[in-house]
Amino acid sequence: MAAALFGRLALVGGDDAPEEVSVASAGLLQGGYASPPEVVTVMAEVGIDLSRHSSTQISPELVSASDVVLGMARRHAREVVLLDSRAWGRTFTLKEFVRRGDAVGRRGPDEALDSWLDRLHRGRQRTDLVGSSVGDDVPDPIGGPIEGYRKTARELGHLVDEAASLLWVPRGIRTLPG
């Protein structure tokens, strides 16, 4: 859901994007599966069509090609770092990313992404990824009622907007219609 929500932002693939931005979705489980029907329904309610989405499993190649990796939970970030230890400084949970970004401030208009990520990463310990935490993990609604999916989608929408505004402050962020 988060990648689809990022994809709705005008900066992703737009002609006026402040820099080249692409978003990919990958998970820990084997790829090739359709989104759960509840996810398709909830995303359709906000104008996003995931009916043809097929899951992708995270791989060392995908991690090494990524400037930033955002997981929904600590275990996702932990698995990414286990796949490629060099990704530690650019891998966060989405909640951690937003929290740390709020603490260090938005990326400056001329600030290189690597420099800002260094500031964001400063003071982290690898043990920060151990266990689970309501402060870092977005609840997974899988197997629950549709309202749980809606609640997660709302939370992800807020976090995605916050993350985008931290990363790309030079130009305003606007959500594309539909």
N, C-alpha and C positions, 0 to 999 in steps of 0.2 A: 504494500500500500504506500509506503513512504516514497519509493522510487517513482511511482505514478504521480504522487502529489508533487514531488520535486519537478517532474516533467511538465506540470501545468504552469509552472512559473514562466513568465515572459523571457527571463534571461536564458533559459535552457533552449538552445538552438535558435534563438531569435537573432535577427539581423543587428539589433542594437545591444546585444549582450556585451558586457564589459570585457569579457575574455571568452575563449572557447570553453563551453560547458557541455558535458554529456553526463548522463546518469544511467547507471546499470543496476539491476537487481540480481542478487545471488544469495543463496542460502546454504545451509549445512547439509541438507538432505539431497539425495540424488535428484538430478534435474529431469526435465521432460514432463512434468506434471502441470495440469491446469490449476488455476487459482480455485480455491474452495468456492462453492456457489454463494456463500454468505459474503465473501470478499467481492465477488463480481457484483452482487446486488448492492452492497453498500457503496462501492465506488461508482456504480451507475447512478446512484442517487445524487452524487456530486458531479456528474457529467463525465466520468472517466470510464472508458470501455476496456475492461480486462478480460473480456470473453475469449480472446484469442491468446492470452498470456500463457507462456510456458515457462516453468521454473528453470533456473540455471544453478548448478552447484558451484560454490566458490572454488577457485583453483589458484595455485601459486602464480600462474600467468595473469589472471585477472587482478590479483592483489598487486603484483609488481607494476601493472599498467595503470593503477589508480593513484591519483594525487591525494585523495582522502577516502577513507573507508569508515562508514558509519553503520554500526550494528544496532539492532533493536534491544539487545540484552548483552550483558557482560560475556556470556558464553560465546556469543557470536564474535565479539571483538577478540576474545581469548583464542578462538580457533583460527582467526585470521593471523594473529601474531605467531601462533604455532606453525602455520603454513609458511610464513615469511617473517622472520624476526626483524628484518629491516623495516617492516611496516609499523612497528610499535609507535613511533612518533607521529603517525598520521592515521591511526586507528582509534576510534572512540565509540562509545555508545552515543546514540543521538542525544539522549538527555545529558550525558556528560559533556558532549561537545557544546551544547547550548549553555549549560551552567558555567563551564570554563570560559566560553566566549563572552558571556555576560561579565565575568570577573576581570578578564584581561582587556576587554574592549573590542569593538569591531575592527576588522582589518582596514587599514588605512588605504586611501585611494591609490597610492603608489607603492604600497607594501607588497612585497613578493609573498606568494602563498606559503612557501617554505619558512620564511621568517615569522609569519604570523602563527603557523603551526608550531614552530619552536616555542613561541611565547605561550601558546595554548597548552603545550605538552609539559612545560617546565613544572617540576615538582611531583610529577606522577611516579608511581611505583608500579612495577609489574603485578604486585600483589593486589593492586586496586581492581584487577579483573577477576579475582577469586570470588567464588560464591555468587549470589544474586543480590540485588538491591532494588528496592522500590525507587530509590533515588537515581538509579542508572538504567533500569530495565523498563521497557514499555511492555505492559501485560499482553500476552498472546491470547487472543480470544478463541483459538481453535477449539472446537467441540462445544462451545457455549452458545447461548442464545444470540440472535441477531443484534440485540441491543448492545451486547458486549463488543461486537464488531464496529458498531456505530461509535461507541465511546472511544475505542482505539483509533478509529479514523479521525475523530475530532482532535484527539490528543496529538496524533501524528501530523495533522494539518497545522496545528499551532507550532509544534516543534520544527517542522520543515520551514515554515515562514520565518521563524526565529533564526534558524541555521543559515538560511539564504541571506537574511539581512546582515548577519555577522560576516559572512564571506564576501558579499558583493555590495558593500555600502556605496561605492562610487556612483552607482545609478540606482534609482528607485526600483523596488521589486513590486511587480503587480501580478496577480493571478489571472491567467487567461480565462475567458468565459467558457462555460460548458465543459 
